[in-house]
């Protein structure tokens, strides 16, 4: 059915709505136009990959799904009720019996039941009260499970007739005892209303529920959301509620992390689309992860096998073999699943590879082709082939231009029999020292003609990016790839789509966290026809171990709706960004205010709602400004970077922007992780555009400058005694506010009031590393914000401090999360206990306003419910 069907349905709706605009009265045209625009946005924003999936017999009773489209009472209707919706029912279920919908007209129920019974011709029956109606029909499960089927039922209250429109067939039955004036209630799946309740339902997917009267659209629930228990209506004001929802659109724009694995040594990976198996090849074990059932199998080798950086793996669907190969050693080995061993193994010592991150493809005849790569300060444009039945690679002489590169994406397009290569990083000369840059071109390689041709080149690219090794090209000639910048360690993968017929880059789905350190990192993309999903794999080798993660997203992937909310607070990057900005502004304002002595004796209540002064301010005056802010031998990170030497002189200005960030990278890595940072990481972060020798020289010069500056601040040094660059210091001679902060938050449940006061004196200086920005700093800033909130919440829940001090803590929580439900709830309850009811309501109202602005939805709990919570 696909896109053609959806486009037809859209045109039909447009035609119907335009007719309504023409025929509608003047007072109704605005409403109809609103419905029309809503229909347009709903249908063309998300394509057809949306809907609500219901959980059924595969889960326990309280986990089954139910949709109530009239939770606030009956919805009004006159003369007739014309109900339509689109439905799918999943095949291979434990049971197919249950309610599709229950329609309540007054006290009379009308139910659509689905069941598959042997020797029974029909699988749908309409039940009127306690009897079966004449409306009974069959829609084959083969159709129900593979395509959307439209169901339509019209209830004519004047003629007392029911009409069913299914499969181009009209079925009619009499209806009695139902009054239109009573309105209607509509429920799908599991439901409970008065004496009517059931948890029986088939596992189904529903979308585009509409109610009309006399051909005029009255109510519509597209079910095109990504999350939430509230079901939005068109027009607004008739929202439904859903229990245990599974939103289909969420699957098409959110990556799902299905496995995380850490194992010793280097690993390589490959995908078997025939069995839906993902292979992770290590030195002693083959891990087999099945994408269908998420099962993991470990196959230990009977004979030794060596996986090095020179190795790559690929699965041959023709010979059904898992192959490991090395270009540098002209080597190929095949894994025998019966004997659990490889046909050959590399020696334990081999030369450094010169073909890192080359592209690979296995043809329909089993031949392995490789393209490009990088090593020994040179980018490559060589093409090699290993033909079936051979163990070595031969050079391919080709025609056309293929400039030296690595970190490109490649994939075969069956529509034109070309292997597509997109982007990458390199230089036309092949030399790393001669103007290396990103490529933004799409090349096509003909295996038959052994020739390259230019397909397209993007212009006006504003951001630098490379690609994961493989790309996917679908039947509609859309190319899917994973893109990322190569100059960032704390990185992320962005899925993109490029329609090859009219090339343009579209960003799809959520971001995938990715640690990138050139040859130690890898990203790849596969397509599973069995699960109809894209599979992304990331790997990162560090400290002798490889960390591998697999992610899936439903195919085809969709763009993130602009109004989509993240499922978890920690996953909402947009929200975090907004909070950081607001926190900075709030802290700046608060810092200015709190430094004025006239405000230091004010009660916290006046800060919350501009109200009365406290009778007890002792707990607040205990919290003073950080005394080390201007004291000798201090390094301050809260409120901005500041260094005070042993003479009490502020030497912050002696740190150039590069020196400051280099120092912070070493300092934070040492204090936070107790480890430090390698030379390779420093080079990749600060001198990624330099050659190895040039980066080494730059690093050495700047380390010397840092050591000179640090000599004047307490007893401290920058060393590499452990193999990592670390910052070492004597705690008795040097004060670092971040170090003291870490000691406090790491104590967690052992914290007392004095510890909390000390913490407040540190963070009172302002936002962590205010006005210092770098991509690698974001994770530190985010961790600090989360730790402060968690620490204060935990302390408040355990303490029995006076109300004034606790109120001050809730106010601090708001500085780091303006929509903190815990802070609001605690604050309101404390104010009520103090008899400050008006201030409590003002605090609640302020929170509700911020919540609405942040999430674009109303807060669910009322003020009374908050106060009555236990």
VOGU-3710 file (C-alpha; in Angstrom, 3 decimals, decimal comma):
1> xxxxxxxxxx> 0,000/0,000/0,000  2,864/2,368/1,006  3,152/6,028/0,070  0,668/5,873/-2,817  -2,163/4,857/-0,504  -1,319/7,512/2,054  -1,185/10,216/-0,628  -4,586/9,088/-1,944  -6,068/9,269/1,533  -4,611/12,746/1,987
11> xxxxxxxxxx> -6,143/13,984/-1,296  -9,485/12,474/-0,312  -9,421/14,308/3,015  -8,399/17,554/1,332  -11,239/17,252/-1,181  -13,775/16,533/1,549  -12,566/19,434/3,704  -12,524/21,926/0,824  -16,115/20,983/0,045  -17,002/21,637/3,671
21> xxxxxxxxxx> -15,405/25,077/3,553  -17,457/25,965/0,505  -20,687/24,662/1,968  -20,172/25,734/5,555  -21,785/28,810/6,999  -19,674/31,868/7,708  -19,485/31,074/11,422  -18,255/27,551/10,762  -15,605/28,208/8,140  -12,894/29,138/10,588
31> xxxxxxxxxx> -13,428/25,898/12,499  -13,381/23,843/9,316  -10,252/25,619/8,096  -8,565/24,841/11,399  -9,438/21,160/10,979  -8,133/21,251/7,422  -4,806/22,748/8,479  -4,536/20,271/11,332  -5,168/17,425/8,920  -2,526/18,773/6,550
41> xxxxxxxxxx> 0,087/19,122/9,294  -0,718/15,716/10,744  -0,504/13,899/7,433  2,515/15,543/5,861  4,683/16,122/8,902  5,095/12,498/9,832  4,271/10,509/6,698  2,328/7,338/7,400  4,635/5,925/10,041  2,626/6,796/13,107
51> xxxxxxxxxx> -0,085/5,321/15,245  -0,734/3,801/18,672  0,255/0,201/19,304  -1,668/-1,723/21,977  -0,095/-4,271/24,319  -2,237/-7,377/24,786  -1,939/-10,959/26,028  1,857/-10,901/25,839  1,889/-8,759/29,030  0,162/-8,893/32,399
61> xxxxxxxxxx> -3,362/-7,504/32,869  -2,275/-4,177/34,344  0,204/-3,604/31,505  -2,336/-3,921/28,695  -3,203/-0,866/26,632  -6,442/1,057/26,620  -7,522/4,276/24,910  -10,358/6,426/26,264  -11,327/9,269/23,920  -14,005/10,652/26,251
71> xxxxxxxxxx> -12,411/10,701/29,727  -14,166/13,890/30,828  -17,654/12,770/29,968  -19,836/12,119/26,900  -19,030/14,006/23,702  -21,979/15,690/22,053  -23,318/14,550/18,699  -26,547/15,133/16,744  -28,582/13,113/14,278  -25,787/10,706/13,360
81> xxxxxxxxxx> -22,388/9,480/14,427  -19,962/8,494/11,648  -16,922/6,738/13,145  -13,835/5,795/11,109  -10,292/4,667/11,905  -7,364/2,732/10,460  -6,306/-0,550/12,019  -3,572/-3,174/11,884  -3,548/-6,430/13,826  -0,308/-8,233/14,516
91> xxxxxxxxxx> 0,036/-11,806/13,282  1,269/-14,766/15,337  -0,430/-13,853/18,599  -1,288/-16,054/21,540  -4,915/-14,993/21,167  -6,726/-12,768/18,689  -9,845/-12,275/20,797  -10,836/-8,950/22,254  -12,335/-5,485/21,941  -11,415/-3,193/19,097
101> xxxxxxxxxx> -13,710/-0,508/20,462  -16,602/-0,027/22,853  -19,019/2,764/21,988  -21,373/3,921/24,721  -24,573/5,692/23,599  -26,250/6,637/26,824  -26,346/3,402/28,801  -26,219/1,213/25,686  -22,970/-0,396/24,554  -21,957/-1,153/20,969
111> xxxxxxxxxx> -18,816/-3,265/20,717  -16,597/-4,298/17,820  -15,049/-7,664/18,678  -12,245/-9,445/16,848  -11,543/-13,174/17,110  -10,256/-15,979/14,932  -12,185/-19,226/15,475  -11,845/-22,397/13,446  -14,752/-23,037/11,034  -16,038/-19,503/11,663
121> xxxxxxxxxx> -16,076/-17,423/8,459  -15,890/-13,972/10,050  -13,331/-12,471/12,401  -15,175/-9,207/13,197  -18,563/-8,907/14,870  -20,518/-5,881/16,040  -22,268/-6,481/19,359  -25,349/-4,457/20,304  -25,844/-4,601/24,058  -26,101/-8,300/24,891
131> xxxxxxxxxx> -26,802/-9,596/21,392  -24,917/-10,106/18,165  -25,872/-7,806/15,306  -26,194/-8,630/11,622  -22,926/-6,814/11,010  -20,322/-9,537/10,855  -17,496/-9,654/8,323  -14,055/-10,979/7,530  -10,805/-9,139/6,827  -7,986/-11,654/6,213
141> xxxxxxxxxx> -5,221/-11,568/8,794  -2,709/-11,475/5,958  -4,085/-8,073/5,032  -4,661/-6,813/8,572  -1,069/-7,557/9,577  0,644/-5,992/6,556  -1,347/-2,888/5,656  -3,629/-0,295/7,176  -7,319/-1,196/6,814  -9,986/1,476/7,095
151> xxxxxxxxxx> -13,043/0,746/9,249  -16,143/2,916/9,128  -19,422/2,685/11,052  -22,318/5,158/10,740  -25,011/5,297/13,411  -28,149/7,072/12,167  -30,230/8,072/15,190  -33,230/9,254/13,180  -33,591/6,126/11,063  -32,361/3,873/13,891
161> xxxxxxxxxx> -29,898/2,214/11,510  -26,247/1,126/11,694  -24,166/1,098/8,514  -20,814/-0,661/8,202  -18,480/0,117/5,277  -15,813/-2,578/4,935  -14,146/-3,991/1,822  -16,408/-1,948/-0,461  -19,356/-3,704/1,166  -22,166/-2,031/3,107
171> xxxxxxxxxx> -23,752/-3,984/5,954  -26,892/-2,662/7,685  -28,653/-3,455/10,937  -31,340/-1,889/13,103  -30,441/0,100/16,184  -32,787/0,701/19,111  -32,629/2,172/22,585  -29,860/4,688/21,799  -30,429/8,410/22,199  -28,167/10,900/20,425
181> xxxxxxxxxx> -28,931/13,556/23,005  -27,078/11,508/25,606  -23,801/11,979/23,712  -21,273/9,193/23,269  -18,230/7,675/24,933  -15,577/5,900/22,873  -12,951/3,466/24,137  -10,469/1,195/22,332  -8,769/-1,910/23,738  -8,705/-2,458/27,491
191> xxxxxxxxxx> -11,262/-0,258/29,250  -13,232/0,294/32,421  -16,406/2,364/32,671  -19,058/1,763/35,335  -20,107/-1,877/35,009  -18,412/-2,198/31,618  -14,779/-3,316/31,726  -12,461/-5,726/29,940  -8,750/-6,402/29,479  -9,292/-8,605/26,403
201> xxxxxxxxxx> -7,936/-7,150/23,181  -5,874/-8,298/20,218  -2,424/-6,818/19,734  -3,349/-4,038/17,349  -2,191/-0,668/16,038  -4,615/2,236/15,579  -4,466/5,647/13,927  -6,611/8,450/12,487  -9,731/8,046/14,613  -12,385/10,450/13,321
211> xxxxxxxxxx> -16,001/11,188/14,163  -18,219/12,996/11,659  -21,823/14,067/11,565  -23,549/14,798/8,252  -20,178/14,686/6,448  -18,708/17,312/8,759  -15,640/16,379/10,756  -16,523/16,848/14,415  -13,691/15,161/16,325  -10,312/13,811/15,235
221> xxxxxxxxxx> -7,505/11,991/17,059  -4,611/11,393/14,596  -2,514/9,421/17,136  0,626/10,848/15,544  2,438/11,567/18,808  5,790/10,341/20,026  4,975/10,010/23,709  2,605/10,845/26,529  -0,526/9,526/28,172  -2,645/12,386/26,863
231> xxxxxxxxxx> -4,005/11,922/23,338  -4,267/15,175/21,438  -7,404/16,025/19,492  -8,223/18,187/16,467  -9,688/20,635/17,229  -8,155/20,913/20,688  -10,213/20,572/23,823  -11,296/16,952/23,394  -8,106/15,162/24,418  -8,233/11,507/25,311
241> xxxxxxxxxx> -6,110/9,424/27,664  -4,193/6,225/26,996  -2,870/3,592/29,338  0,397/1,787/28,552  0,931/3,433/25,146  3,444/2,348/22,511  3,746/5,247/20,072  4,845/4,067/16,618  6,374/7,386/15,588  8,703/7,215/18,594
251> xxxxxxxxxx> 10,244/4,064/17,148  10,918/5,840/13,851  12,785/8,811/15,297  14,480/7,469/18,426  17,488/5,184/18,526  17,090/2,296/20,948  20,255/1,049/22,649  19,877/-2,738/22,512  23,265/-3,886/23,800  26,412/-2,574/25,449
261> xxxxxxxxxx> 29,448/-4,848/25,543  32,969/-4,398/26,873  35,665/-6,940/26,106  39,434/-7,059/26,149  41,431/-6,380/23,017  40,466/-4,947/19,653  37,168/-6,082/18,113  35,686/-5,984/14,623  32,048/-6,414/13,636  29,873/-7,637/10,773
271> xxxxxxxxxx> 26,161/-8,189/10,147  24,436/-11,280/8,762  21,111/-10,064/7,280  19,982/-13,640/6,566  19,862/-14,696/10,224  19,588/-11,182/11,685  22,797/-11,903/13,583  25,369/-9,299/14,508  28,921/-10,630/14,897  31,519/-9,115/17,224
281> xxxxxxxxxx> 34,916/-10,673/16,604  37,514/-10,525/19,383  40,826/-12,308/19,918  39,370/-15,292/21,758  35,586/-15,140/21,359  32,956/-14,599/18,703  29,915/-12,815/20,129  26,699/-13,481/18,193  23,895/-11,046/18,987  20,508/-11,727/17,410
291> xxxxxxxxxx> 18,646/-8,509/16,657  15,250/-10,264/16,584  15,212/-11,645/20,120  18,156/-9,741/21,682  19,891/-12,990/22,581  23,677/-13,093/22,972  25,750/-16,184/22,264  29,467/-16,553/22,996  31,567/-18,906/20,847  35,064/-19,424/22,226
301> xxxxxxxxxx> 37,699/-20,303/19,636  39,314/-23,719/19,774  42,494/-22,369/18,182  44,141/-18,961/18,788  43,208/-16,044/16,560  44,706/-12,579/16,367  42,609/-9,453/15,771  44,628/-6,289/15,290  44,020/-2,820/13,959  44,957/-4,184/10,538
311> xxxxxxxxxx> 41,929/-6,496/10,557  38,430/-5,993/9,185  35,445/-8,322/9,015  32,605/-8,774/6,550  29,824/-11,318/6,042  29,416/-12,982/2,636  25,716/-13,727/2,072  26,563/-15,782/-1,057  28,853/-18,347/0,555  27,358/-17,618/4,003
321> xxxxxxxxxx> 30,773/-17,072/5,520  32,133/-14,731/8,145  35,417/-13,364/6,811  38,277/-11,553/8,512  40,918/-9,889/6,327  43,886/-7,515/6,426  44,982/-5,355/3,485  48,431/-4,712/4,959  49,170/-8,411/5,301  47,271/-9,516/2,182
331> xxxxxxxxxx> 45,409/-11,922/4,426  41,962/-13,522/4,572  40,477/-15,993/7,046  37,064/-17,712/7,217  35,307/-18,734/10,429  34,032/-22,296/10,739  30,935/-22,255/12,957  30,958/-26,037/13,368  34,570/-26,237/14,548  34,604/-22,811/16,246
341> xxxxxxxxxx> 37,884/-21,840/14,657  39,338/-19,662/11,900  40,943/-21,055/8,769  44,100/-18,980/9,299  45,494/-16,491/11,804  47,715/-13,421/11,637  51,065/-13,426/13,446  51,042/-11,622/16,770  53,327/-8,873/15,458  52,464/-7,078/12,253
351> xxxxxxxxxx> 53,389/-3,637/10,865  51,211/-0,612/11,545  48,295/-0,555/9,173  48,193/2,025/6,387  44,559/1,470/5,462  42,631/2,634/8,519  38,940/3,369/7,955  38,871/2,171/4,371  35,521/1,333/2,791  34,571/-2,234/1,948
361> xxxxxxxxxx> 31,923/-3,979/-0,088  31,233/-7,598/-0,945  29,704/-8,183/-4,360  26,977/-10,586/-5,410  29,715/-13,036/-6,514  31,480/-12,922/-3,123  34,354/-10,671/-4,243  35,584/-8,213/-1,578  36,320/-4,670/-2,758  38,086/-2,012/-0,661
371> xxxxxxxxxx> 38,424/1,735/-1,256  40,761/4,355/0,200  42,070/4,486/3,764  44,671/6,297/5,832  48,047/5,523/7,397  51,602/6,799/7,819  50,463/10,403/7,249  49,026/9,551/3,848  45,448/9,336/2,569  44,830/6,548/0,048
381> xxxxxxxxxx> 42,791/6,229/-3,135  43,705/2,632/-3,940  41,054/0,061/-4,894  41,670/-3,613/-4,071  39,736/-6,788/-4,810  39,878/-10,268/-3,317  38,098/-12,638/-5,668  36,170/-15,713/-4,477  38,377/-18,717/-3,892  41,512/-16,615/-3,386
391> xxxxxxxxxx> 43,277/-15,540/-0,199  44,956/-12,329/-1,399  44,010/-8,854/-2,622  44,912/-7,466/-6,038  45,098/-3,815/-7,092  42,294/-2,617/-9,353  43,205/-0,160/-12,090  40,261/2,153/-12,462  39,134/5,072/-14,579  37,857/8,417/-13,327
401> xxxxxxxxxx> 38,730/10,510/-10,274  38,805/9,115/-6,755  40,723/11,489/-4,515  42,561/10,043/-1,481  40,358/9,872/1,619  39,211/7,959/4,672  36,189/8,158/7,003  33,885/8,049/3,980  30,606/6,154/3,683  29,865/3,558/1,014
411> xxxxxxxxxx> 26,946/1,391/-0,061  25,638/-0,433/-3,093  22,646/0,901/-5,013  20,734/-1,925/-6,760  18,697/0,647/-8,680  21,622/1,618/-10,919  24,220/-1,077/-10,030  26,657/1,495/-8,660  28,632/1,494/-5,441  28,171/4,932/-3,886
421> xxxxxxxxxx> 30,970/6,610/-1,907  30,065/9,749/0,003  32,279/12,339/1,676  35,311/11,593/3,787  38,462/13,419/4,817  41,707/13,677/2,872  43,642/15,684/0,306  44,056/15,560/-3,446  47,813/15,021/-3,057  47,275/12,273/-0,507
431> xxxxxxxxxx> 49,664/13,973/1,915  48,376/14,835/5,356  50,551/17,954/5,546  49,164/19,442/2,300  45,837/21,136/2,938  43,672/18,224/4,150  39,938/18,902/4,188  36,496/17,336/4,220  34,888/16,022/1,026  31,203/16,701/0,422
441> xxxxxxxxxx> 30,799/14,799/-2,832  28,935/11,675/-3,880  30,789/9,310/-6,208  29,496/6,313/-8,101  31,756/3,330/-8,846  30,877/0,788/-11,509  32,296/-2,612/-10,632  31,640/-3,789/-14,167  33,422/-0,874/-15,874  35,953/-0,256/-13,083
451> xxxxxxxxxx> 35,270/3,458/-13,255  34,311/6,349/-10,981  31,960/9,170/-11,833  30,817/12,207/-9,934  27,157/12,022/-8,906  26,789/15,213/-6,885  28,744/17,694/-4,785  27,209/19,659/-1,937  27,959/23,358/-1,619  27,380/25,866/1,179
461> xxxxxxxxxx> 28,115/23,298/3,897  28,304/25,174/7,199  29,566/22,358/9,428  32,310/19,777/9,016  31,417/16,083/9,041  32,587/12,626/7,988  30,609/9,388/7,776  30,246/5,964/9,324  31,699/3,224/7,124  28,521/1,921/5,464
471> xxxxxxxxxx> 25,488/3,615/3,950  22,085/2,141/3,126  20,213/2,850/-0,120  16,539/1,890/-0,291  14,267/1,067/-3,219  13,144/4,688/-3,450  16,731/5,786/-4,099  17,211/7,342/-0,660  20,666/7,141/0,875  20,967/6,828/4,681
481> xxxxxxxxxx> 24,240/7,496/6,499  25,716/8,364/9,891  27,592/11,675/9,965  29,883/13,199/12,605  32,741/15,749/12,859  36,207/14,209/13,189  37,692/16,928/15,396  35,641/16,134/18,529  36,250/13,352/21,030  32,963/13,746/22,894
491> xxxxxxxxxx> 30,991/13,280/19,728  27,619/12,201/18,385  26,318/10,435/15,308  23,528/12,041/13,284  21,484/9,895/10,911  20,843/11,648/7,608  18,847/10,906/4,466  19,849/12,037/0,974  17,342/11,495/-1,858  19,718/10,648/-4,692
501> xxxxxxxxxx> 17,278/11,844/-7,348  17,342/15,355/-5,833  20,264/15,387/-3,382  19,631/17,272/-0,174  20,623/16,432/3,398  17,804/15,697/5,858  18,558/14,995/9,521  16,582/12,130/11,028  16,158/10,676/14,483  17,886/11,408/17,764
511> xxxxxxxxxx> 21,648/11,654/18,207  23,836/8,700/19,206  26,623/9,329/21,719  29,980/8,545/20,130  33,541/8,745/21,518  35,783/9,472/18,555  39,551/9,119/18,635  40,390/8,469/14,987  41,776/4,939/14,525  40,550/3,809/17,954
521> xxxxxxxxxx> 36,906/4,461/17,093  34,510/3,078/14,531  30,896/3,629/13,472  28,859/1,600/11,003  25,296/1,280/9,720  23,328/-1,788/8,601  19,775/-2,606/7,546  17,792/-5,550/8,877  15,042/-6,628/6,491  13,917/-9,203/9,065
531> xxxxxxxxxx> 13,203/-6,558/11,734  12,750/-3,671/9,279  15,211/-1,588/11,272  18,440/0,294/10,791  21,259/-0,879/13,053  24,042/1,440/14,165  27,170/0,121/15,859  29,837/2,131/17,645  33,103/0,848/19,059  35,890/2,559/20,987
541> xxxxxxxxxx> 39,206/0,960/21,975  40,923/2,337/25,074  43,134/0,942/27,836  43,293/-2,466/26,232  39,509/-2,911/26,013  36,854/-2,304/23,393  33,457/-0,831/24,213  30,749/-1,743/21,688  27,183/-0,463/21,547  24,338/-1,368/19,179
551> xxxxxxxxxx> 21,337/0,835/18,424  18,226/0,270/16,316  15,618/2,564/14,814  12,467/1,563/12,914  12,705/1,892/9,143  12,124/4,236/7,490  13,380/6,710/10,071  11,606/10,018/10,522  12,660/13,521/11,484  12,179/14,595/15,083
561> xxxxxxxxxx> 8,939/16,603/15,368  9,649/20,138/16,487  7,294/19,815/19,424  8,583/16,428/20,520  9,462/16,085/24,200  12,216/13,748/25,375  11,149/10,660/27,297  13,608/11,204/30,086  14,864/14,449/31,552  18,489/13,409/31,037
571> xxxxxxxxxx> 17,824/12,720/27,357  16,306/16,125/26,621  19,282/17,992/25,162  17,153/20,954/24,194  15,852/21,254/27,713  19,342/20,993/29,190  20,561/23,736/26,876  17,682/25,978/27,896  18,208/25,241/31,563  21,921/26,041/31,323
581> xxxxxxxxxx> 21,155/29,436/29,765  18,471/30,231/32,325  20,623/28,985/35,195  23,453/31,287/34,143  21,110/34,274/34,033  19,456/33,397/37,334  22,757/32,788/39,097  24,180/36,078/37,841  21,151/37,977/39,086  21,073/36,060/42,348
591> xxxxxxxxxx> 24,814/36,583/42,910  24,420/40,338/42,507  21,437/40,448/44,850  22,923/38,227/47,548  26,104/40,314/47,660  24,149/43,339/48,802  23,998/43,327/52,565  20,526/44,760/52,532  19,261/41,503/51,085  21,318/39,134/53,202
601> xxxxxxxxxx> 18,921/39,506/56,117  15,776/39,020/54,021  13,724/35,915/54,456  13,784/33,370/51,609  10,033/33,746/51,295  10,455/37,213/49,851  12,749/35,769/47,188  10,157/33,187/46,237  7,121/35,368/45,903  8,004/38,897/46,963
611> xxxxxxxxxx> 6,282/38,327/50,303  6,889/38,720/54,008  10,134/38,737/55,962  11,150/35,778/58,048  11,240/35,837/61,836  14,208/33,475/61,768  17,123/34,217/59,421  19,956/32,504/61,259  20,088/29,476/58,947  20,414/31,700/55,887
621> xxxxxxxxxx> 23,084/33,999/57,204  25,277/30,964/57,869  25,701/30,614/54,108  28,457/33,029/53,181  30,337/33,811/50,001  33,247/31,516/49,095  36,127/32,864/51,224  38,741/31,496/48,810  37,475/33,606/45,896  40,311/36,096/46,439
631> xxxxxxxxxx> 42,632/34,117/48,729  46,210/33,207/47,773  46,949/29,795/46,246  43,469/29,213/44,870  42,017/27,829/41,665  38,353/28,732/41,269  36,078/27,133/38,663  32,612/28,078/39,945  31,531/31,495/38,730  34,258/31,540/36,093
641> xxxxxxxxxx> 37,877/30,429/35,787  40,197/32,223/38,218  43,744/31,546/39,470  45,269/33,367/42,477  49,022/32,851/43,034  50,948/32,551/46,306  51,199/36,346/46,630  47,449/36,807/46,339  47,769/38,145/42,775  45,148/37,223/40,212
651> xxxxxxxxxx> 47,117/35,677/37,337  44,094/34,515/35,349  45,015/36,917/32,548  48,319/35,086/32,041  46,393/32,094/30,674  45,752/32,433/26,949  42,487/30,843/25,690  44,450/27,771/24,547  46,456/27,504/27,782  43,297/27,861/29,867
661> xxxxxxxxxx> 41,463/25,064/28,030  44,523/22,807/27,954  44,971/23,301/31,691  41,301/22,669/32,375  41,321/19,475/30,291  44,223/18,079/32,324  42,872/19,393/35,645  39,324/18,043/35,196  40,517/14,678/33,868  42,774/14,345/36,914
671> xxxxxxxxxx> 40,245/15,404/39,555  37,117/13,844/38,086  38,504/10,532/36,865  41,693/10,220/38,964  43,507/9,321/35,790  44,558/12,201/33,556  44,642/12,326/29,798  46,818/10,750/27,117  48,995/12,656/24,658  46,906/11,273/21,814
681> xxxxxxxxxx> 43,693/12,690/23,234  45,296/16,103/23,773  46,580/16,146/20,197  43,210/15,121/18,776  41,422/17,757/20,860  43,671/20,772/20,456  45,861/20,104/17,418  43,724/17,819/15,273  44,697/19,782/12,153  48,429/19,310/12,749
691> xxxxxxxxxx> 50,762/16,487/11,765  51,933/14,155/14,523  55,295/15,907/14,864  53,734/19,358/14,816  51,131/18,363/17,411  53,847/16,913/19,625  55,859/20,133/19,438  52,829/22,317/20,164  51,897/20,162/23,101  55,414/20,275/24,569
701> xxxxxxxxxx> 55,681/24,085/24,256  52,323/24,696/25,928  52,941/22,197/28,728  56,147/24,084/29,565  54,186/27,357/29,714  51,592/25,766/32,017  54,246/24,386/34,347  55,776/27,847/34,667  52,419/29,369/35,610  51,524/26,591/38,051
711> xxxxxxxxxx> 54,852/26,908/39,891  53,533/30,148/41,387  50,367/28,536/42,793  50,848/26,348/45,844  52,658/23,023/45,641  51,426/21,712/42,294  52,768/20,260/39,059  51,802/18,784/35,718  53,465/15,415/35,147  53,344/12,308/33,001
721> xxxxxxxxxx> 54,684/9,795/35,500  51,793/7,367/34,939  51,837/7,637/31,143  48,979/10,159/31,292  49,200/13,914/31,772  47,975/14,631/35,299  47,674/17,592/37,647  49,161/16,819/41,073  48,964/19,080/44,139  49,194/19,184/47,919
731> xxxxxxxxxx> 45,747/19,783/49,386  47,212/21,691/52,331  48,892/24,279/50,096  46,353/24,804/47,308  42,587/25,334/47,363  40,562/24,135/44,346  36,825/24,713/44,743  35,958/21,915/42,269  38,056/19,440/44,287  36,241/20,453/47,483
741> xxxxxxxxxx> 32,922/20,229/45,640  33,679/16,666/44,510  34,529/15,592/48,062  31,122/16,821/49,201  28,894/15,344/46,495  30,688/11,987/46,577  29,760/11,535/50,257  26,034/11,444/49,352  24,095/9,887/52,274  26,778/10,877/54,808
751> xxxxxxxxxx> 26,218/14,610/54,285  25,234/16,776/57,254  24,072/20,366/57,439  27,621/21,740/57,636  28,507/19,927/54,429  25,486/21,399/52,680  26,350/24,901/53,858  29,876/24,395/52,524  28,453/23,211/49,202  26,220/26,276/48,973
761> xxxxxxxxxx> 29,172/28,567/49,657  30,942/27,037/46,645  28,120/27,127/44,138  27,037/30,577/45,339  29,930/31,949/43,244  28,020/31,121/40,079  27,741/28,687/37,207  30,504/26,116/36,787  33,167/27,535/34,403  31,005/30,439/33,403
771> xxxxxxxxxx> 32,041/32,003/30,048  34,314/29,063/29,222  32,905/27,044/26,349  34,108/23,892/24,603  32,318/20,809/23,353  34,282/18,529/25,668  33,305/20,735/28,650  29,566/20,131/28,211  29,632/16,743/29,924  31,375/18,217/32,993
781> xxxxxxxxxx> 28,886/21,076/33,218  25,946/18,704/32,862  27,322/16,371/35,544  27,745/19,259/37,993  24,131/20,437/37,495  22,723/16,922/37,946  24,869/16,210/41,008  23,834/19,406/42,781  20,124/18,707/42,292  20,430/15,044/43,322
791> xxxxxxxxxx> 22,494/15,938/46,395  20,025/18,545/47,634  16,993/16,315/47,013  18,597/13,432/48,885  19,577/15,655/51,809  16,122/17,237/52,137  14,461/13,808/52,149  16,717/12,686/55,007  16,978/15,841/57,106  14,688/17,456/59,667
801> xxxxxxxxxx> 16,121/20,975/59,358  14,097/24,069/60,086  11,715/25,044/57,347  13,572/28,233/56,421  16,796/26,404/55,593  14,960/23,717/53,639  13,114/26,396/51,670  16,460/27,919/50,766  17,618/24,539/49,444  14,519/24,177/47,266
811> xxxxxxxxxx> 15,189/27,643/45,888  18,738/26,530/44,998  17,310/23,512/43,206  15,221/25,818/41,041  18,436/27,547/39,968  19,551/24,316/38,339  16,158/23,017/37,188  13,415/25,590/36,785  10,841/22,815/36,349  11,861/20,632/39,284
821> xxxxxxxxxx> 8,718/18,898/40,526  10,503/17,822/43,719  11,486/21,403/44,554  7,992/22,735/43,833  6,268/20,035/45,874  8,582/20,456/48,861  8,380/24,231/48,690  4,580/24,366/48,557  4,138/21,930/51,449  6,629/23,822/53,615
831> xxxxxxxxxx> 4,945/27,152/52,921  1,559/25,691/53,862  3,016/24,377/57,113  4,249/27,889/57,823  0,765/29,238/57,143  1,912/31,023/53,983  -0,883/29,701/51,767  -0,866/32,598/49,326  2,898/32,265/48,826  2,502/28,527/48,300
841> xxxxxxxxxx> -0,053/29,143/45,585  2,203/31,756/43,987  5,101/29,284/44,004  2,870/26,642/42,417  1,562/29,111/39,812  5,096/30,126/38,877  6,110/26,493/38,469  3,048/25,728/36,325  3,872/28,678/34,085  7,506/27,566/33,646
851> xxxxxxxxxx> 6,348/23,977/33,033  3,938/25,123/30,341  6,588/27,205/28,597  9,141/24,416/28,777  6,998/21,443/27,763  4,145/23,128/25,891  1,605/21,220/27,957  -0,316/21,777/31,173  0,972/20,349/34,431  -1,143/17,346/35,404
861> xxxxxxxxxx> -1,510/17,781/39,172  -3,532/20,503/40,844  -2,358/22,570/43,789  -4,637/20,597/46,110  -3,229/17,283/44,890  0,323/18,514/45,526  -0,476/19,612/49,059  -2,316/16,375/49,862  0,507/14,144/48,595  2,125/11,994/51,213
//
